[in-house]
Amino acid sequence: MAAKSIPQRTCVGCFQVRPKREMVRIVRTPEGNIEIDPTGKKNGRGAYLHRDRSCWETALEKNRLEYALKTPLGEAQAMLLDFAQSLPEPEAVGAS
């Protein structure tokens, strides 16, 4: 029996491919609302980001989230920035 495949997703902030479970899904619902989808199962168009503040800030600053969701973020941008502030900073790699 073959090993079960693990779903992979690409972060729209840094473009790294990681297992779906390590990411946070942002969804544009059929009604046009932008929501954070902790279950990853809400109906609508989704985009994935690492649980890392720098990925969120990059995705928002460079409009990558708007592009991936194919809609302007509008008022949802403030909610997404607030969520990003609750995430950890990336750990400095090779800092001396």
N, C-alpha and C positions, 0 to 999 in steps of 0.2 A: 504494500500500500504506500502510495506517495505521501510525502510530508505535506501538511496543510500549508498553503501559501498565505503569507501575511500581507494584507492590503497595504500598498505604498501610496503616499501622497507627496506632492511637491509644495513646499512652503512658498507663498507668493512674496515673502519678504526677502529671503536669502536664496531661494531656488534649490535648497537641499532636499533630496528625496529621503523620507524617513517613514517608519511605520505609522499608519493612520492613528493608532492609539496614542502616539506621542504628540499629536497636533491638536489644535483647537479649531473647530469648524465655525465659520461665519456663513450665515445663509441669508439669501434674499428670498423671502417667502413669496408665494404666488400673489399675495396682496401687495407686494412691493416693500414690505418692512425689512429692515436689516436687523438680524438678531444673532447673538452668540448661541451656538447649538452644542451644549455640553454632551448630549447623547450621540450626536452625529447622524441622527435619523430623521430630522425635520424635513418636510417636503420643501423643495425649492432649489435654487442654484447655490452651490457652496464653493467656498474657498478655504484653504487651510493655512494656518500659521503656527510656528513653534510656540511653545510656552516660554517665550523669551522677549523681553521688552524691546530689544533692538530690532527684532524682526517686525514687530507691530509698528514701531515708529517709522521704519523704512517703508513698509507697505502703505502706511497712511500718507507720509510725506510725498512719496513718488506716485501716488494715485494707483498703485498696483491692485489694491483691493477694489477700487471702483472699476478698474478694467476687468478684473476676474469676475466680478459680480454683474458686470454690464449695466451698471446704474450709478448715478451720483449718490454719495453717502449722505449728504445733507446733514440733518440733525443727528443722525446716528454716529457721526464722526466723534462727537464729544463723548458719547457712551463708550465707544471703542477705545478712545484715548484713556478714559477713566479705568477701563479694564486693563489696559496695557500698564498703567502705573502700579497695579497690584501684582504684576509679574516680576520675577527676579531679573536683576541685571545679569548680562552674560559674565561668566567668570573670566578674568584676565588670563589669557594664555601666554605663557612665557614671560610673565611680569617678573622683574627682578628687584 
